[in-house]
Amino acid sequence: MEVKKVFLVSPRGFCAGVKRAVEVVEDCLKLFGSPVYVKHEIVHNKRVVEDLEKKGAITIEDLNEVPENSVVVFSAHGSPPKHYELAKKRNLKIIDATCPLVTKVHLEVKNFAKEGFKIIYICHKNHTEAQGVIAELKEGIYPVETPEDVQALDIGQPEKLVFLSQTTLSVDETKKIIEAIKKKFPFIVDPPKEDICYATTNRQKAIKELVQKVDLVLVVGSTTSSNSLRLKETAIAEGKKAFLVDRVEELQEKWFDKVKTVGISAGASSPEKVVEEIVDFFVEKGAKKEQLLILEEKMRFVEPFDLTKMKKEKK
């Protein structure tokens, strides 16, 4: 292997919403003991889910599998209203670990609908976050994934129209879709604030800086992670060879033929210990490592109110 240097770009890895969600499950395990049920993977990363399951978490998709009166944590991606209704009907103790930035989009959908707006929602329709947002309304929300989807929209010229977006999309691709929306509906209202989350934007920006220094990019993340996939796509769009890896065992030496510099980033749901294992792989083969700080992140989210309340009741 010819790799001489490995660049670790920052920001990378856990965002505030993921850190909060993982800590919620860990706190529930300490507070209530195992098992603690988690509706859907708490975050889209295999290693994180496996580690929590070893501690006593049980990941489920169907709330009917959870015994009545049990604790259930709702994942960071948000959930459809009917899931909350079913959990309450079964007397489950709900701890909602939905990322506050995802909750913001849910609230925007409901508030705009109350004001009589139709909503164009930029998203990947099959993603868990998008499914939860779309389920907020029975009608009047139109998911689009591409500029072509925008052209195919047949909603007339409604008096009130707004666009919103999933939090984990590619910034560059979303811009193209927004341009198509504004061209077709020049009167459309912008969202009150950018919906793509700070961590998604920052990590994509960092990748664009990283590619200028390296021959190849590795993104640590699972294939189910939307923001990790977007990081890989961003590197490729910038003209670099890039691979998405979930763990060090997935590395293939043939990838690094004639590669002297490797850049490493990590999706917002990827744990730092996997990054460290991958860095060690290269250092053990003689490569040097260098930190590349693009910007610092100071965002923090408080724990869910229901968890704080339960902690007080347990004292």
Phi, psi and omega in degrees: 000136185260003184297122182259330184215143177240125178258126176257112184271144174232140009281152176208167172071204189313129170268176182297322181292321178290314179304315179298314183296316179296317179295327177299313180296316180297319179294322179295323178295320178291322186283317187250347186078173179271154000273152167244124183274140179236120180279113185072162176304130185303320169218162184275071175211123185299316184296316180298314181296316179299316181298319180290324179293327176296332180274351177123002176282147177236117180273128180227159174250332182252117182296342177292345178280347184271125178301144180303147179073007179277165174275132176228130178260127176274136189294169184294344188277350184090162186218156175292152179306325183295335178290322176294319180297316180294319180298318179293321180298329182264012178058037177275147176273107186272127168244114187266108181263017177305133177302133179304332179286331174286318177303322178303318181292320176303314181294321178299317179301311182294318182292317179294322178297320178298329181274004176089013179277145162269150189235125169266122186247113180278122188193174163259108193303332183269358180284146183303317180300314182295319181298322179293319180291313182300325182289352179295334183234142176281333178205166176090007175237131188236103180286137175227143181247338186217164173302328179294324176298322179296315180298328183278351181298131179238079183237014180070211178233074183299148181295324181240118182215134180224153172245143176229170180214157173297150188281343191249023184278166172290127180300316183293316180294322180296323178302319180296320180291319179297321177300318179294321179297313184290332177290319182280325182233076186298343182268000187296148180270134174287155174297155180304327180208151180311131181273330179296129192287157183303321184290320177299312180298313183297319182290324177291321176297318180296321178299318181296328175284319183298318186298339180286347185248352190230165177269334186209148180241135171250128174250122178275121181171164179271155180292343178276353183272112181300314185290329177292318177299321180294327178295315177300315181297323179297316179297316180295320179297334179273005174093016181249148171289136184215147179227146176256125182229141182266335182201163187298330182295343181277349180295139178239125186299333180296337178298332192257017176296123181065018177261124181256334181229133181238134175254139182237128171232179179209140178296167186292348178250013185262129182285145183296332182296331176289320176302315182298320178296322180289320176299316179301324178304317182281321181297320179296341179260011173102359180282151173262152179247149180218136177277140178233098182270117179267315174198160179262147177247132181238009182294134175222146177241142176285160180290160179302143182303318182298326178290316177302316180297316181293325178297318179294321181293332182282340183289000000 
